[in-house]
Amino acid sequence: MGIHSIIISIIITTLFVGYLNAQTNIVWKEHIIDDPLLGPSDLSGSDGLEVADLDKDGYLDIVSVHELDTEYGVPKGYVRIAWGSEDPLNWELTTLASGSEVPSAEDVDIADADGDGWLDIIVACELAHLIYFKNPSSEHRSVYWKRTIPKISLNRGSFIRVFFSDFNQDGKLEVVAANKGGENPDVEDAPLNNISIYQLPDDPLDGDGWEELVLTQVRIPINSEPIDLDLDGDMDIIVGSRGEQRILWLENNGDFEFIEHEINFSKPLEKGSWITGFNMDYADINDDGRLDIVSSVWPSSVYILYQPSDPNENWDIEKVGSIEPDMLVSVALADINGDGYQDIFSGSYSLGSRDKDDTNDANRSYGSVVWFENTIDSWKKNNILRRKRGMYDKWIPVDLDDDNDIDFIGTRGNSEPYDGVLWLEQLRSDNSETVFFPARLIDSESVPFDD
């Protein structure tokens, strides 16, 4: 084929894709992976999750944590694994840990912590401690995974986020965690609490051998996420403080030395809004060669924070959109419509009752899911679903059904008995009226969006 034919072919293909996108609408079909009907009858408070191929069978598995928080302070929880197969509608479900071993399990991460070639698991528990699980390397679904609660984390407070990362680039992983001191401390009286790196012994199952290096202290730390923010080849850490309503970043200077940088803005956030850094994602949105931060901004918005060339300068900010009056908690970047630009997928946190639909109108913060389409010059909000109950805390973009578009795996809380793990399958349709197909005939009541 000659060069002119190739060019013509590319032009025709581009025009066809543009025509197809113009003629069809993106719709979403909900599928349930785990819930109280498929798993434990008291499964609720579904929160963090991660995906990886734990057993090396070529299919993604899902590790999810569940707080059992219909009432605050219940010292129980679940860590569950959904084992994948060639059919994304078929999952084998197992419980990795439950009860007081994982009280109010809040967050999870996956990596090969001991260097044996198999992926291990770390969980942060909001009522207690960290807990590490070693991959057994065989019979994954039936054998007991050896585990340890690092002694240095035992009875130390409230672990809210946890991540594996290699901060000193020696080929050996560390753990970084945010410890907010108590499940729901009063903001005004809350003490400063730790953002820490935990150095692991050669055998992470040696719970006495974990060593803590406190990097900084903030009031109610809510995040401690590893990201190479300055793109210099080593992992920095983004810190979020709910008590101080601010974020900052710890620049990795080598040998576990970090330089703390404030993240101040060139203009105020919209009146009545504040940032905690609970959920963030990262991309070079404005193509200037620097990573920017896409963040939830309480109570209802998504903002882009544009990284300056000098870390001492203020960050420019842009409001993407709002889902007011719902409380937006999650953000995930992905090219949803296949146009080459990063879009934003978000979910909210319902207030009010967690085990029944409220019958009055006093509570207006419901459980909703939307996506913000990047149209280059602006952002277009696309509504997906809105229910009286639902906390859509975390989304992982992945083409789960291998059909060349992005689907989303997520958790749902605040809505017993409908809590659990789900995936939203992306489909295309000529019907502009219906954008969401629920998995259940009976669910929390659907309510219209305010816009």
N, C-alpha and C positions, 0 to 999 in steps of 0.2 A: 504494500500500500504506500503511495506517494505521500509526501508531506502535506500537500494540499488536501488530499482525501482525509488524512488524519485530522487536520484542522476542522474541516467541514463536519466530520463525524463528532468531534468534541462539541462543536457549536450546536449541532442537532440534539445531542444528548443533553446538553445544558438546558436548551430551550424546552425539551420534553420534561425534564425534571422540574423546571420552574412551572410549566403548565400543569403538571400533575399536582404539585404542591398548591397551586392556585385553585385547582378544581376539587381538592379533597380536604377534609378536616381531620385533625388528629383527635382520636377518641381513645378512651381508656377502659380496659376491662379488668375488673378486680378478681384476683385469685387468692384463696386462703391457703397458706402453707402450714401454719400452726395456730391453734386456738384451744379453748377448753373442751371442745368436742373431739378434737383430734389428739389432744394431750391431756395433761392433768386438769381435773375439773376446776381447780382453784387458780389456774393460770391467769394472771392479770398484771397490770403495771408494766407492760412490755416496753422496753426502752432501747438500749444500745444494741447494735449488731455489726458483724463483720462477715465477709465472705472469703473463702479460700478453698483450695482442693486439699482437704486434710488427709485423705487416704490415697491420694495419687491415682485415682481411677479416671481422671480426665474430666470430672464434673465438679462444678462449684458446690461447696457445702456452706451452710449458713449457721453461724454461732450467734445466738440471741440471748439476752438477759432480761429477766422479768422481776420487777420489784415487789409484786403483791402488795401494792400501796393503795388499795381502796380506802384503807385507813392508814394514816402516817404512823410510822414507828413499829410496824409489824416486823419482828426479827426473822423473817423468812424470805426465800427467794428461789428462783430457778435459773439454771444455765442449761439451755437446750441446743441441740444440734439437729438441723434438717439436712439429711444426706441427699445430695443431688443424683440425678440419673439423666439419661438421654431425653427423658420426657419431663419438661419443666412443670407438668401437672402432677408428677409422681415423686413424693419425698418420703424417705424413711425417717421417723422422728425418734430421738433418744434424749434422755435426760443425763447431762454430764454431772450436775450437782444440784442439790436442793436443800431447803430448810435453813437451819442456822449456820451452815457452812458458807452460804452465800446470801447473808441477810441484806435485803434491799439491793440486789445486784443491779448496778447502774450502767456500767460501761465495760467494753471488752476489746482486746486487740489480739492479733494472731501473728506469730513469727517463729522462726527457728532459733529459740533462745539458747539451746545447748550445743548447737553446731552439729547435730547428728543427721541432718538432712530432712528432718520431719518437723512440721509446723506445730508449735505449742500455743497455749492460750493463757492469757492473763486477764483477770476480772477485777474491777474495782467495785467495792461494796459500800453503799452509802451509809450503812449502819455499823460498819465495822472496819474492814481490813482489805488488803490485797490477797488474792489467791491465784497461784500458778498451777497449771495443768500440763504435764508432760505427755506428748504424743506417744502412744504405745508402739507405733510403727507396724502393727498388724492387728487384725481382728478389732478394728477401731470401734465398731458399733456394739460390740458385746463385752469387751473386757473393761475392767476398772482402770481409769486413767490415774496414774500416780499424781499426787498433788501436795502442795505445801502452802501454808500461810506464813509468809516471812515474819519472823518474830518482831522485827523492827516496825512492822505495820500493825501489829496486834494491839487492839484497844487504844489506837492512836487518834481516833476521830472519825472522819467521814470522807471516804475516797470517792470522788465524783468522776474523774476522767483518768485514763491510763493508756499509755502508748509504749511500744517497743521502738528503740532506735539505737543506732551506733553513733554516739556523739564524739568519741575521740578517734574514730576511724581505725580501730585496731582489729576489725573483723569480728568483734564480740559485742553482742547487744547489751544495752542498758534498758531500764524502765524509767519513764518519767510520769509523775502522777501529781494531780491536784488534790489536796486534802483540805476540805472546807471546815473541818473541826466539829461539826454537828449537823444533823440532817436538816434542821430548819432554824438556824440561829437568828436571833433578832439582829437586824442590820446595824442598828445604832450601837449595840453593845458587843457585836461580834469581834473577837480578837483577831490579830493577824495570824494567818496560817500558811502552811508551807507549799511551795512549788519545789519538788525534789526530784533528783535523779537517784535511782537505786542501782548500785553496781552489783552485778550478780556473781556468785561463786562459780567455779568451773561446772559444778553440778547445781543448777538452780533449785533442785529439790532439797538442797541443804538450807533449810529455812533460817538457820542461825547465821549463815554466811552472807546474807544480804546487807549491804552498807548504804546508808542514806547520806546524800550530799545535798544540803538545803541550798537552793539557788537564790530564792527571794521569798518574801512573805507579803501577802496582800490580804485584804479583808474579803472573806468568803470567795476564795479562788474557785473558779468554775470551769477553767480550761487550762491546759498546758500542752499545746499541740506542736509536735515537731514538724518543721517545714524549713527548707533552705530558702529563707525569705530574700537574702541578698545574693543568691545564686553564685556563691563562692565555693561550692562543693562540700560544705559541711552543714549539719542540721542545726538550725536555730530553734527557738521555742517561742510560740505566741501564747501569751498569758492573758486570761480574762478574769476580771474581778467583779463579781456581782455587787459586793458591798460598797465598792468605790466607783462603780459604774464607769469602768475604763478598761482599756486593753493596753498592753505593752509588749515589746519583744526583747528577747534575750539573745544577743548576737554571740554566736559561738566563736571564741577567740583561740580555741585549741586547748587541749589538756584540761578539760572540764572548767575552763575559765569563760565566763559569760559577761558581756557588757550589756547593761540594762538601758533600753531606749524607751522613752515615753512615745506614745502615739497620740499626738495632739492634732486637732483638725483646723483647717484654714477658715472654717466658719462653723457656727453652732449647728447641731442637729436640730431637726424640726422641733418646735416647742412641745413639751410633754413627752419627748422620746429620750431614751438613754441606751447605752451600749454596755453589754456584759461580756461579749466574746464567747457565749455559750456554744453557738454553732457558726462556723466560718468555712469558707472554701477559697481557693486561690487560683488565679490565672492572670496573665498579662492582658487585661481587658482593653487598654488603650494602645497596645502595640508599641510601647516605649522601651521594651527590653527589661522591664522590672515587674516582679510579681505584685499584683494588687490583691486586696482582701475583699471578698464578698461576705457580708455579715448580716445576721439577723439584728435588728435594732428594736428593742422593746418600746411600745407594746406590739406594734403591728406591721413593721416595715422591713424592707431589705435595702441596704446601702452598699455602694462600692466605695472603698477607701483606696485612693490612688497613691501608691508609694512614691515619695519624692526621691530625687537623686542623692540628696544628703539626708542621712538618718536623723539629723538634728532639726530638719525643716518640718513644717506642718504638712499634714496629708490633706490633699483635696478630697472632697466627698461628693457623692452623687446619690440622690434617692432614686432607687429603681421603681418602687411601688409599695403599696400598702394593701393589707387585707382587713383593715379596720371594719368592725370592732373585734375581730378575732385576734388572738395573741400568736403572732408568728414566731416559730421556734426553730425551724429547720431550713437549711439552704444547701443545695447540691448543684454544682455546675455540670452541664452536659449539652452537647449539640443535639437538641431534641428533634428539631425538624429537618436536620440534615443539610442546612444551608452553609455550614462552615463556621458559624458563630456560636459562642457559648451562651446558652440560655440558663435560666435559674429555676429549679424545682423547689417548692416550699410547702410546708405544712404547719398547722397551728395547734394550739394547746387549749382544749376546752376547760372552762371553769365549771363550778357547780357540782352536782352529784356525779359520782363515778360509776354507780351501779344501777342507775335508773335515769330516765329522761326527766328533766325538770318540767313541771307543768305550768310554771309562771314565766313571765317575760323579764324578770329581774336580771337574769344572766343572759348576756348577749354575746359572750365569747364562746363560739362553737368550734367544732373540729372540722377544719377545712383543708383542702389541698388545691394548690394553684400552680401554674408555671408562668414565668415572665419571659416572653419572647424577645430576643435581641434583634431589633429591626435596624441596627446600626445607629440611626439617629435618635431612637427612643426605645422604650420598653413597653410591650403590650402585655397586659395581664389576661391570662386565660384561665377561667374557672373550671375546676374538675368536679369536686364534690364538697358538700357541706352538711355535716350532721350535728345534732345536738351534743353528741359526745364523741370525743376522739382526740388523742394526743399523737400527732404524727411527728415524732421526734428525730428520726434519722432516715435518710434515703441513700441508697447505693445505686448509681446508674450502671446498668449492664444489659447487654443484648441477650437476655436469658433464653429466648426461644430461637435465637440464631436466624432472625429474619431481616437483619441489616437495619434495625432501628433500635433506639434506646428504650428499654423498659426500666422500672424502678422497683427494687426490693426495699421494704420498709417495715417498721413496727407500728403498732397502734396500742395506745394505752388509754386510760381515763374512761373506759367504756365497757366494763365488765357486763355481760359475758362475751363480748366481741373482741377483747384484747388478743394480741398475738402477732404473728408475722404474716405479711401479705406481699404479693407483687402486683403491680399495675402494668398490664400488657398494653403496649402502644399499638393501635390499629389506625387504619385510614378509612374514612367513610364519606359518602356524598351527602349524608344526612346532617344538616347543620343544627338540628334541634337537640340531638342526644349526644353528649360528650362523655358520659360515664355509665358503665354497666356494672351494677353491684353484684357481689358474689352471693349474697344471702337474700332470700325473700323477706325475712324479718330481720330488722336491724334497728339501731338508733334512728330516730325520726330525721328524715332529710328536711332541710330548710333552705330557702333561697338565699343567695348572696345579696348583700345590700347594694351591689352595683353590677 
